């Protein structure tokens, strides 16, 4: 059984249809990537899963439970955390407070403390800036903080929205190696990326989204050599 | 102006300024969460004053529908103030549910919420007037029990009067400010509240129930507004149901002067306006309101963000 299952999901912003009849599955332990051009509906899909956007039609199931009508905060409690597009760290609060708020749904104080230390080991730059307000961090550091903060809820499924956006190539590689490391420790990941090639190299499976609909899906290594995908998305 | 008069003015200014501060904090809390001015806050102030009066004195009012009704019990002043403020807090929650939430869920323009809160204010004040009339009341001095109503300090020509109610106001307000500061800066709930204020959709991605925090905020705001009303009522009397409206406007001057959405700004703004008013000579006391707004206009011209308002730093 899939950990996350989207069945015929449609989402709209007013009169603009963002996602239409989307079917998608993520299995426990996988990295799955959702790629596509700007405006294809990738972020809308993640926002729908996190229940920030109302479903026009369709169902979303997580771990067998229907979450289509749940509130956003309830979805986090159920085990889905999102690192949103544009990072959206709490700029006025310190790095440490951002991480503590990431663990808002948990009540095991000692373990939260250990997890914060773990995040500082995983992202040493954050450890050097514990008391700095998050607004003073660089773009790459804010991205790391957004990912670390999402991990603080100990999610079973991590949704990453454009983690490479606007970052220098070296930092992008650093972030992707951390994504792989997190996955090998057991976190299931659904990754939305514009950097299609890099995302596909890290994900077992890929969905290609075009104007709100899935046009291709399958194993990443097969799609990476597929002429049509290559031509449309990988600049080949 | 001789030294005694000077000290007396400062004392009076700090006392009333600290009430303005907690009243204005009620505005600020709602503004920082929703980005909207709650115009019904002045009506909550009126409600708090009448509730405190009824609970402490034992009857509802002189005129109106409830003129001959007795409250079946009488509470001591501190308990009346506390209960009156708690009930005002509950009223704040009702305002949220009736005037703000339905509009928010439909994604309405914030300007509409402003108008709907103004509607709630007028309806509330009219209902109060219908129930208890529009007479002027003052709290009988027995509300403090055996405590003397005032302390007089004299040395040579200098006389300073410290009214008991001023002491109470000051003590209550300092306690409230310290507790609020602790709540917002040091607790998990406070951090979550600040997260909701900064970005509500990010807050909900962290598992924070934003809707519930909005309710907490309105409760707290109503509690503070009601408490300010109770304290002002005790100190100066209740000048009819509409007296909350003029305090409501003054509260706006306080938050704009201090910087919209800034908690220390609301406190500082309250103190500045309280002190400025205290130094208006008694012959001109009818123009006190004008002083508050003169400060407001000057501030808007010199520094539109207010004393402690900050430009928002956006980093892409």
Interface residues (C-beta under 8 A of the other chain):
Chain A: X50 X52 X71 X72 X73 X76 X77 X81 X82 X84 X86 X88 X90 X91 X92 X93 X97 X100 X101 X102 X104 X105 X135 X139 X142 X149 X150 X153 X166
Chain B: X188 X191 X192 X194 X195 X198 X199 X201 X202 X204 X205 X206 X207 X208 X209 X210 X211 X313 X315 X316
